[in-house]
Amino acid sequence: MAFLPARSLFWRAFLTFWGAMAVILVCGMVLTAAVAWYRFNSLDGLNPGNLTRDAAQVARTQGREGLERWVRAMDGNYSALKIYIMDAQDTDILGRRLPTRLHDWLVAYRAGPDRPPQTDYVPADPAGERVSWWEPQILILPDGSELLMLFLPFDSSRWEVLALSPVALALLLFALAVTAPFCWALTRHITAPLAQLRQTTHALAAGRLDTHTPTNLATRKDELGLLARDFDAMAVRVKSLLDTREQLLHNVAHELRSPLARLRLAAELARRNDERRDLQLDRIERECERLDALVGNTLRLARIGALPEPSETLDLSEVVSGVVDDARYEAEGRHLRIDWDTPAPVLIAADRGSLASAIENVLRNALRFAPAHSVIRVRLLTSASEASIEIEDRGPGVATQELASLFEPFYRAGSAGAASAPGGGAGLGLSIAQAAIAAHKGSISARNVAPQGLSVRMDLPLPAAPQA
C-alpha cells in the first residue's frame, strides 16, 4: 500500500485543493441551475399581455388604490416578478426605490420620441402568446391621468446570475466556507508535526541526545514520517559519535598515563648518572616509540571514521595478496606460515589504503597470537552480493563473552595468551579494521574455532551487476 498517492504529502495537498475546487465547481453549477430553474419555473404561466390587461382594468375600475392592492398581491404571489407603477414624477406608487436597471430603462424611455398612449398599450392576447417583458406599459386612471407600469422579471437586485454582484458574492462566500475546513485540516496536518519536530530539534540542541520524535510522527507514511525517522537516525548517530568521542578521549588519556609515568620514572633514574643510565635511556626511547605509535593509531582511527564513501574500483584479491606478501617476511622470522592462494580477480569499490590497513591489522593480530610453527589461513570467498575475507590462526582464542568487545578501541582480551603476546599493543588494531570495513559499508566479526584459534571474517558488499 506504500505506493498509494495519498501516502505522499505532496499528493495529499494536491488532492485536497483539487477536491475543494471540484466541490466548489459542482456546487456552483448546481446553484446556477437551481436559480435558473427557479427563475423560469416562477414565471411559468405569467404573460405580460394578460398582466397589462388586468392592471389596466384595475386602473379604470378601482383607481390608484386598487393598483396598490393589486401590486402588493402580485408581489406576495410571484416573488420572481416585480411590478413597478410610476407616476408623472417617476415615483413608484408604493414608494419603493427603483432598481438601477429599471431606472436606466425609464430614463431611456423618457428621452425617446413622444408616442401616443395607444401605441404603448399592449392589448390582451387571447392566444396566450407572450410579448416582451421589457416594454413599459401606460395605465390610465379614471381621472384621465397616466401611470407607467414596468416589469422586472426575476428581480436581479435580489437574485443575480453569474456575473452580477450578489450571486458572485454568494459564490465567493460559499467557496470560502467550503475551502476553510479543507485548508484548516491540511494546514493542521502539516504544521502540527513540524511543531513537534521543532521541539525535538530544540531538545537535541540543548544537549538531550536521547531525544526522539513522537511515535505518532515517526510512524507516518508520508514525507514528514520519513523526515522524522531520518531525524531519529541522525540523533542516534550523533549520540553514538559523541559517546565514542568521549570514550575515545577517556581511553586515550588512560593509555597515555602509563607510558608517561614510565617516562617520568626513567628520566628520574637517568638523572642519577649511574651504570644503569644507558638502560634507562633505552627505556625512554621505547616509551617514546610506544607513545608515537599510540598517537598515530588514534589519529588513523579518527581519519578512517571520516572517510567519504569509496568510489575506486579495485581487485580485492590483489589487495589481499599485497598485504600477505608483506606479512610473510615477519611470519618467517617467527616460524609461521601463511596459507594463501590467489583467487580470480574480485572487483570491488574501495579505498586501497584503508582497506589494506584493515586486512593488515587483522593479519598482524593473528601473527602476534599464533604459536610458532603454526599456519595462518587467509581465504577470499565470494557470493552473489558480497566478498568475504577470513583470517584464521591457531592462537589461544578469545573468551566467548569477550568476542563482542573485541573491536572496541583500546580493548585487550583478558586471556593468558593475549597478556603474554609479544609486542602487546594499545588495542587499536582491530578497531581500525572495523572502522575501515564500516567505511566500505561492510561488517567484521570474530569467532573461536576448534580445537583452538580465532577466525576474523570481513564481509564487503560487491557492486550491483548492471541490468540488461
Secondary structure per residue as TSV (DSSP state, phi and psi in degrees):
chain	resnum	aa	ss	phi	psi
A	1	M	-	360.0	-5.6
A	2	A	T	-68.7	-14.1
A	3	F	T	-84.4	-6.9
A	4	L	-	-63.9	138.1
A	5	P	G	-60.5	-30.5
A	6	A	G	-65.2	-17.0
A	7	R	G	-79.0	-9.3
A	8	S	S	-95.6	135.3
A	9	L	H	-63.7	-35.7
A	10	F	H	-59.5	-47.9
A	11	W	H	-69.0	-32.7
A	12	R	H	-63.1	-45.6
A	13	A	H	-64.6	-44.2
A	14	F	H	-62.0	-48.0
A	15	L	H	-68.6	-31.4
A	16	T	H	-65.4	-49.6
A	17	F	H	-67.4	-38.5
A	18	W	H	-64.1	-43.1
A	19	G	H	-64.3	-40.7
A	20	A	H	-62.8	-43.5
A	21	M	H	-64.0	-37.5
A	22	A	H	-65.3	-40.8
A	23	V	H	-63.4	-43.2
A	24	I	H	-62.4	-44.4
A	25	L	H	-62.6	-47.4
A	26	V	H	-64.0	-45.9
A	27	C	H	-66.1	-36.0
A	28	G	H	-63.8	-41.1
A	29	M	H	-64.6	-41.7
A	30	V	H	-63.8	-41.7
A	31	L	H	-63.7	-43.9
A	32	T	H	-62.4	-44.4
A	33	A	H	-63.3	-38.7
A	34	A	H	-66.0	-40.7
A	35	V	H	-64.5	-43.2
A	36	A	H	-64.2	-41.6
A	37	W	H	-62.2	-43.4
A	38	Y	H	-62.4	-38.7
A	39	R	H	-62.0	-52.4
A	40	F	H	-74.2	-33.7
A	41	N	H	-68.3	-35.4
A	42	S	H	-70.3	-32.1
A	43	L	H	-89.4	-3.4
A	44	D	T	-65.0	130.2
A	45	G	T	92.7	-9.6
A	46	L	-	-93.9	136.6
A	47	N	-	-128.0	123.1
A	48	P	H	-59.9	-32.0
A	49	G	H	-66.7	-44.7
A	50	N	H	-64.8	-39.8
A	51	L	H	-63.6	-40.5
A	52	T	H	-63.2	-41.2
A	53	R	H	-61.2	-44.4
A	54	D	H	-64.1	-43.8
A	55	A	H	-63.8	-40.0
A	56	A	H	-64.2	-38.8
A	57	Q	H	-67.2	-41.6
A	58	V	H	-63.6	-40.1
A	59	A	H	-63.0	-41.4
A	60	R	H	-70.4	-37.3
A	61	T	H	-93.7	-34.8
A	62	Q	H	-117.0	-8.1
A	63	G	H	71.7	-158.1
A	64	R	H	-64.0	-40.2
A	65	E	H	-64.8	-39.8
A	66	G	H	-64.6	-38.0
A	67	L	H	-63.4	-39.7
A	68	E	H	-61.2	-44.4
A	69	R	H	-65.2	-39.9
A	70	W	H	-64.5	-41.3
A	71	V	H	-65.1	-40.9
A	72	R	H	-65.5	-39.4
A	73	A	H	-64.4	-41.0
A	74	M	H	-64.4	-40.0
A	75	D	H	-61.4	-40.4
A	76	G	H	-70.7	-31.9
A	77	N	H	-88.4	-31.0
A	78	Y	-	-130.3	92.0
A	79	S	T	-72.1	-19.8
A	80	A	T	-84.0	-4.3
A	81	L	E	-126.3	128.8
A	82	K	E	-113.6	134.5
A	83	I	E	-119.3	123.8
A	84	Y	E	-116.1	131.7
A	85	I	E	-117.6	116.3
A	86	M	E	-102.5	141.4
A	87	D	-	-89.9	-169.6
A	88	A	T	-64.9	-25.4
A	89	Q	T	-90.7	12.9
A	90	D	S	57.6	42.0
A	91	T	-	-115.4	134.3
A	92	D	B	-66.4	141.6
A	93	I	T	-67.7	-20.2
A	94	L	T	-95.7	3.8
A	95	G	-	74.7	17.8
A	96	R	-	-83.2	153.0
A	97	R	-	-76.9	133.1
A	98	L	-	-78.3	128.7
A	99	P	-	-58.3	155.7
A	100	T	H	-58.6	-42.3
A	101	R	H	-62.8	-44.8
A	102	L	H	-68.7	-33.5
A	103	H	H	-63.3	-41.1
A	104	D	H	-64.5	-41.4
A	105	W	H	-61.9	-42.3
A	106	L	H	-65.2	-41.8
A	107	V	H	-61.9	-43.1
A	108	A	H	-65.4	-36.5
A	109	Y	H	-68.1	-44.9
A	110	R	H	-64.6	-31.4
A	111	A	H	-80.2	-10.0
A	112	G	S	-75.9	173.2
A	113	P	-	-65.5	151.6
A	114	D	-	-67.3	136.9
A	115	R	-	-131.7	143.9
A	116	P	-	-64.4	150.7
A	117	P	H	-57.1	-37.1
A	118	Q	H	-66.5	-20.8
A	119	T	H	-74.4	-23.8
A	120	D	H	-89.8	-16.9
A	121	Y	-	-79.4	131.4
A	122	V	-	-104.6	110.6
A	123	P	-	-70.0	166.6
A	124	A	-	-57.8	142.6
A	125	D	-	-106.3	98.1
A	126	P	T	-65.0	-26.0
A	127	A	T	-79.5	-7.5
A	128	G	-	76.8	12.5
A	129	E	-	-72.9	133.4
A	130	R	-	-76.2	141.5
A	131	V	-	-116.8	-180.0
A	132	S	-	-66.8	139.3
A	133	W	S	-79.4	-15.3
A	134	W	S	-95.9	1.3
A	135	E	S	-93.7	120.2
A	136	P	-	-60.8	146.5
A	137	Q	E	-122.0	139.5
A	138	I	E	-95.5	131.0
A	139	L	E	-113.1	137.7
A	140	I	E	-112.3	123.8
A	141	L	-	-80.2	166.6
A	142	P	T	-58.2	-30.2
A	143	D	T	-82.2	2.4
A	144	G	S	91.7	-7.8
A	145	S	-	-73.7	156.3
A	146	E	E	-110.5	143.0
A	147	L	E	-123.1	150.8
A	148	L	E	-111.6	123.0
A	149	M	E	-102.2	129.8
A	150	L	E	-119.4	137.1
A	151	F	E	-101.6	140.9
A	152	L	E	-131.7	86.1
A	153	P	E	-69.1	137.1
A	154	F	S	54.0	79.4
A	155	D	-	-54.1	107.3
A	156	S	T	-74.1	-12.0
A	157	S	T	-72.5	-18.9
A	158	R	T	-113.6	-31.9
A	159	W	S	-125.9	99.2
A	160	E	-	-95.6	149.0
A	161	V	-	-115.3	124.1
A	162	L	T	58.4	-91.1
A	163	A	T	-79.5	-10.9
A	164	L	S	-84.1	146.8
A	165	S	H	-60.7	-43.5
A	166	P	H	-61.6	-44.6
A	167	V	H	-67.6	-38.6
A	168	A	H	-60.2	-41.8
A	169	L	H	-64.4	-40.7
A	170	A	H	-62.6	-42.6
A	171	L	H	-64.9	-38.1
A	172	L	H	-63.8	-45.6
A	173	L	H	-63.4	-38.4
A	174	F	H	-65.1	-42.4
A	175	A	H	-61.7	-41.2
A	176	L	H	-64.3	-40.4
A	177	A	H	-65.8	-34.1
A	178	V	H	-76.4	-44.9
A	179	T	H	-76.0	-25.2
A	180	A	H	-56.8	-53.6
A	181	P	H	-65.1	-35.6
A	182	F	H	-61.8	-49.8
A	183	C	H	-67.0	-37.9
A	184	W	H	-63.2	-46.0
A	185	A	H	-63.1	-42.8
A	186	L	H	-66.5	-44.0
A	187	T	H	-62.7	-42.6
A	188	R	H	-64.6	-36.8
A	189	H	H	-63.6	-28.1
A	190	I	H	-96.0	-45.9
A	191	T	H	-75.0	-31.9
A	192	A	H	-62.2	-49.0
A	193	P	H	-62.9	-34.9
A	194	L	H	-65.3	-37.3
A	195	A	H	-64.5	-41.1
A	196	Q	H	-63.4	-42.8
A	197	L	H	-64.6	-35.5
A	198	R	H	-65.9	-41.7
A	199	Q	H	-63.4	-40.7
A	200	T	H	-64.3	-39.2
A	201	T	H	-63.7	-42.7
A	202	H	H	-62.0	-40.7
A	203	A	H	-63.7	-41.0
A	204	L	H	-65.8	-41.0
A	205	A	H	-66.1	-27.3
A	206	A	T	-78.4	-3.5
A	207	G	T	105.8	-1.5
A	208	R	-	-84.5	86.0
A	209	L	T	-73.7	-13.6
A	210	D	T	-89.8	12.1
A	211	T	-	-73.3	139.3
A	212	H	-	-134.9	158.1
A	213	T	-	-68.7	154.9
A	214	P	-	-58.4	151.8
A	215	T	H	-62.4	-40.3
A	216	N	H	-64.4	-25.3
A	217	L	H	-81.9	-41.7
A	218	A	H	-69.7	-22.0
A	219	T	T	-92.0	-0.4
A	220	R	-	-66.4	154.1
A	221	K	S	-101.9	2.4
A	222	D	S	-99.3	-167.1
A	223	E	H	-63.4	-33.9
A	224	L	H	-67.1	-36.9
A	225	G	H	-64.8	-41.7
A	226	L	H	-61.7	-42.4
A	227	L	H	-63.2	-40.4
A	228	A	H	-63.8	-43.3
A	229	R	H	-67.4	-38.4
A	230	D	H	-64.0	-37.5
A	231	F	H	-64.8	-42.8
A	232	D	H	-62.1	-41.7
A	233	A	H	-63.6	-39.2
A	234	M	H	-63.9	-43.1
A	235	A	H	-62.9	-41.5
A	236	V	H	-63.2	-41.6
A	237	R	H	-66.2	-42.6
A	238	V	H	-63.0	-43.4
A	239	K	H	-62.4	-41.1
A	240	S	H	-64.3	-42.4
A	241	L	H	-64.8	-42.4
A	242	L	H	-67.2	-40.4
A	243	D	H	-63.8	-40.5
A	244	T	H	-64.0	-39.4
A	245	R	H	-63.7	-44.9
A	246	E	H	-62.3	-44.1
A	247	Q	H	-65.0	-38.4
A	248	L	H	-64.6	-44.9
A	249	L	H	-61.4	-40.8
A	250	H	H	-63.3	-44.9
A	251	N	H	-68.0	-39.3
A	252	V	H	-61.9	-45.6
A	253	A	H	-60.6	-40.7
A	254	H	H	-66.1	-42.4
A	255	E	H	-69.8	-29.5
A	256	L	H	-74.6	-25.7
A	257	R	H	-63.4	-42.4
A	258	S	H	-64.7	-53.4
A	259	P	H	-64.5	-32.2
A	260	L	H	-68.3	-38.1
A	261	A	H	-65.1	-40.2
A	262	R	H	-68.3	-37.2
A	263	L	H	-61.9	-43.3
A	264	R	H	-63.4	-42.5
A	265	L	H	-66.4	-43.0
A	266	A	H	-64.6	-36.0
A	267	A	H	-65.7	-40.6
A	268	E	H	-63.6	-42.4
A	269	L	H	-67.7	-35.0
A	270	A	H	-67.0	-30.8
A	271	R	T	-66.5	-17.3
A	272	R	T	-71.0	-19.2
A	273	N	-	56.1	42.1
A	274	D	S	-100.8	-165.5
A	275	E	T	-69.3	-13.8
A	276	R	T	-95.9	11.5
A	277	R	H	-61.7	-42.7
A	278	D	H	-63.0	-36.8
A	279	L	H	-63.5	-40.0
A	280	Q	H	-69.1	-37.8
A	281	L	H	-65.3	-38.8
A	282	D	H	-62.2	-39.2
A	283	R	H	-64.5	-40.5
A	284	I	H	-62.8	-40.4
A	285	E	H	-64.0	-42.5
A	286	R	H	-64.3	-40.1
A	287	E	H	-67.3	-36.7
A	288	C	H	-64.5	-41.6
A	289	E	H	-62.9	-40.1
A	290	R	H	-65.3	-40.8
A	291	L	H	-64.0	-41.4
A	292	D	H	-62.9	-42.1
A	293	A	H	-64.6	-39.6
A	294	L	H	-63.4	-47.4
A	295	V	H	-65.1	-40.9
A	296	G	H	-63.4	-43.9
A	297	N	H	-67.0	-35.6
A	298	T	H	-64.1	-45.9
A	299	L	H	-64.1	-36.2
A	300	R	H	-64.2	-41.6
A	301	L	H	-63.0	-41.4
A	302	A	H	-66.7	-40.0
A	303	R	H	-67.4	-40.1
A	304	I	H	-65.3	-36.8
A	305	G	H	-65.9	-20.2
A	306	A	T	-104.1	12.3
A	307	L	-	-66.3	142.5
A	308	P	-	-71.7	171.1
A	309	E	-	-64.8	126.8
A	310	P	-	-62.9	144.0
A	311	S	-	-131.5	-9.2
A	312	E	-	-78.0	136.4
A	313	T	E	-91.3	121.3
A	314	L	E	-126.3	160.8
A	315	D	E	-92.5	110.9
A	316	L	H	-63.0	-38.5
A	317	S	H	-63.4	-33.6
A	318	E	H	-68.6	-40.8
A	319	V	H	-63.0	-45.0
A	320	V	H	-64.1	-41.1
A	321	S	H	-60.7	-41.4
A	322	G	H	-62.3	-42.3
A	323	V	H	-66.6	-41.8
A	324	V	H	-64.4	-41.1
A	325	D	H	-61.7	-41.2
A	326	D	H	-66.9	-38.0
A	327	A	H	-73.4	-22.3
A	328	R	H	-66.4	-28.8
A	329	Y	H	-62.6	-45.0
A	330	E	H	-69.5	-35.7
A	331	A	H	-65.8	-37.2
A	332	E	H	-63.5	-37.3
A	333	G	H	-68.1	-21.9
A	334	R	T	-104.7	11.7
A	335	H	T	59.2	44.8
A	336	L	-	-118.1	154.5
A	337	R	E	-124.5	135.2
A	338	I	E	-104.6	118.2
A	339	D	E	-92.6	110.4
A	340	W	-	-150.0	123.9
A	341	D	-	-113.4	121.5
A	342	T	-	-65.7	118.2
A	343	P	-	-85.1	-173.2
A	344	A	S	-66.7	157.1
A	345	P	-	-58.1	139.8
A	346	V	-	-126.3	108.0
A	347	L	E	-82.5	138.3
A	348	I	E	-151.8	149.2
A	349	A	E	-85.2	114.9
A	350	A	-	-157.1	164.8
A	351	D	-	-100.6	118.0
A	352	R	H	-58.8	-45.5
A	353	G	H	-63.2	-50.1
A	354	S	H	-70.8	-36.0
A	355	L	H	-68.5	-43.3
A	356	A	H	-62.5	-36.8
A	357	S	H	-63.4	-40.5
A	358	A	H	-63.1	-47.3
A	359	I	H	-64.4	-40.1
A	360	E	H	-64.6	-41.7
A	361	N	H	-64.7	-40.6
A	362	V	H	-67.0	-41.4
A	363	L	H	-67.9	-40.5
A	364	R	H	-66.7	-33.9
A	365	N	H	-63.0	-39.0
A	366	A	H	-66.8	-38.4
A	367	L	H	-62.8	-35.7
A	368	R	H	-68.2	-36.4
A	369	F	H	-101.9	-10.6
A	370	A	S	-73.0	135.7
A	371	P	-	-71.4	156.8
A	372	A	T	-60.2	149.2
A	373	H	T	65.1	21.3
A	374	S	-	-104.2	175.7
A	375	V	E	-117.6	135.2
A	376	I	E	-105.8	123.2
A	377	R	E	-99.7	130.0
A	378	V	E	-120.5	123.2
A	379	R	E	-130.7	147.7
A	380	L	E	-119.8	114.2
A	381	L	E	-112.6	144.3
A	382	T	E	-128.9	149.5
A	383	S	-	-132.4	-169.6
A	384	A	S	-67.8	-27.6
A	385	S	S	-121.0	-11.8
A	386	E	E	-151.6	160.8
A	387	A	E	-116.7	140.3
A	388	S	E	-125.1	133.4
A	389	I	E	-110.6	122.2
A	390	E	E	-113.5	128.2
A	391	I	E	-122.3	117.0
A	392	E	E	-124.1	129.6
A	393	D	-	-119.2	175.9
A	394	R	-	-114.7	35.4
A	395	G	S	-78.8	-166.9
A	396	P	-	-72.6	-11.8
A	397	G	-	76.3	-170.4
A	398	V	-	-134.0	143.4
A	399	A	-	-57.4	142.5
A	400	T	G	-56.9	-40.1
A	401	Q	G	-70.9	-11.6
A	402	E	G	-98.6	-7.3
A	403	L	G	-61.4	-38.4
A	404	A	G	-68.1	-24.8
A	405	S	G	-97.0	1.5
A	406	L	T	-63.4	-27.3
A	407	F	T	-101.3	10.0
A	408	E	S	-78.0	146.8
A	409	P	T	-61.3	136.9
A	410	F	T	66.4	15.7
A	411	Y	-	-86.3	134.3
A	412	R	-	-123.2	130.5
A	413	A	-	-63.0	147.5
A	414	G	-	-91.4	8.1
A	415	S	S	-72.0	159.8
A	416	A	H	-65.2	-36.4
A	417	G	H	-64.3	-37.2
A	418	A	H	-69.2	-38.1
A	419	A	H	-68.2	-31.7
A	420	S	T	-98.3	7.7
A	421	A	-	-65.4	142.6
A	422	P	T	-67.2	143.4
A	423	G	T	62.1	44.1
A	424	G	-	-51.5	128.5
A	425	G	-	-94.9	-167.2
A	426	A	-	-93.0	1.0
A	427	G	S	82.8	29.1
A	428	L	-	-109.5	-11.8
A	429	G	H	-60.5	-53.2
A	430	L	H	-69.6	-28.1
A	431	S	H	-66.4	-40.9
A	432	I	H	-63.1	-41.7
A	433	A	H	-62.2	-44.2
A	434	Q	H	-63.7	-42.6
A	435	A	H	-62.9	-39.8
A	436	A	H	-68.1	-42.3
A	437	I	H	-67.2	-39.3
A	438	A	H	-63.7	-35.6
A	439	A	H	-65.3	-20.7
A	440	H	T	-97.1	16.4
A	441	K	T	62.9	28.3
A	442	G	-	-111.5	-168.2
A	443	S	E	-141.8	157.8
A	444	I	E	-135.5	141.7
A	445	S	E	-147.9	163.9
A	446	A	E	-136.2	149.5
A	447	R	E	-150.8	152.2
A	448	N	E	-81.7	145.9
A	449	V	-	-120.1	156.1
A	450	A	S	-92.7	150.0
A	451	P	S	-74.5	-26.7
A	452	Q	S	-158.0	157.2
A	453	G	-	132.6	173.7
A	454	L	E	-130.4	136.8
A	455	S	E	-119.0	125.5
A	456	V	E	-111.0	128.3
A	457	R	E	-118.9	129.5
A	458	M	E	-114.7	117.3
A	459	D	E	-103.9	127.4
A	460	L	E	-124.9	135.3
A	461	P	E	-72.2	141.8
A	462	L	-	-91.3	150.4
A	463	P	-	-60.2	144.4
A	464	A	-	-66.2	137.3
A	465	A	-	-68.7	136.0
A	466	P	-	-63.5	137.9
A	467	Q	-	-76.2	145.9
A	468	A	-	-68.8	360.0
